[in-house]
Amino acid sequence: MASAFKNAGLAVGVNDNSSGNLYTVPGSASAVIHALFISNKSKTNYGNVDVKVTTDGGSTFFHIGKSLNIEPENTLMIDKPINMESNDILRVVAELNPDSSTPDIEAVAAILEVT
């Protein structure tokens, strides 16, 4: 078994579809998300995000965090491991700001991939 450390990054959008997929485990691998960093780059607006994963290779999502609030110019860190199997997906989706503007949020995952 080979192991490789990887990073995955995403400019977080508001559409809860594949455009919010931060990382998908390759079909012949498993992975551990060691940490997830979600940064709100806005100087004035709070940001809310949902973080979710599949447990069945991409069909059904379950929330790790729902409407997580991130202060302006701040970063939320989830530093507990998330174990993922082949074809599982890590998705991050933002909520629109109260003034209907798109939030300015980025996410980065630190991943150990095992093949």
C-alpha positions, -999 to +999 in steps of 0.1 A: +000+000+000+013+034-010+005+066+009+006+101-004-001+134+013-022+158-008-039+191-006-072+200-023-085+236-026-118+252-037-133+286-041-165+278-023-198+285-042-234+285-033-246+256-055-251+223-038-239+202-067-207+187-080-192+223-083-190+221-045-169+189-044-136+197-027-122+162-030-133+128-044-115+097-033-101+078-063-118+045-071-088+024-061-080+043-028-091+053+006-083+086+023-082+104+056-089+141+057-066+153+085-078+189+085-101+212+067-096+249+066-124+272+055-115+309+052-138+338+049-120+365+029-147+392+033-138+422+053-174+429+063-197+398+058-200+367+079-200+335+059-220+303+065-210+270+051-222+234+050-196+206+051-208+171+041-195+138+029-209+107+012-206+073+028-218+053-002-195+064-031-213+096-040-251+092-037-261+102-002-246+131+017-244+135+055-235+168+072-203+171+092-212+207+099-244+227+090-245+265+087-211+269+102-206+306+108-172+321+099-164+357+110-151+382+084-114+377+077-112+345+097-107+308+093-126+278+107-105+247+111-119+212+114-090+192+127-106+158+135-100+130+109-126+122+084-122+087+070-133+082+035-136+051+012-133+047-025-154+073-045-166+091-014-169+129-018-161+158+005-184+188-004-184+224+009-212+248+000-218+284+012-250+302+019-257+335+002-250+366+023-281+384+037-277+411+010-278+383-016-242+387-025-220+357-031-197+350-001-159+351-005-149+318+010-121+293+003-116+258+016-084+237+017-082+200+029-051+182+041-055+146+029-037+113+033-045+091+003-038+054+005-037+033-027 
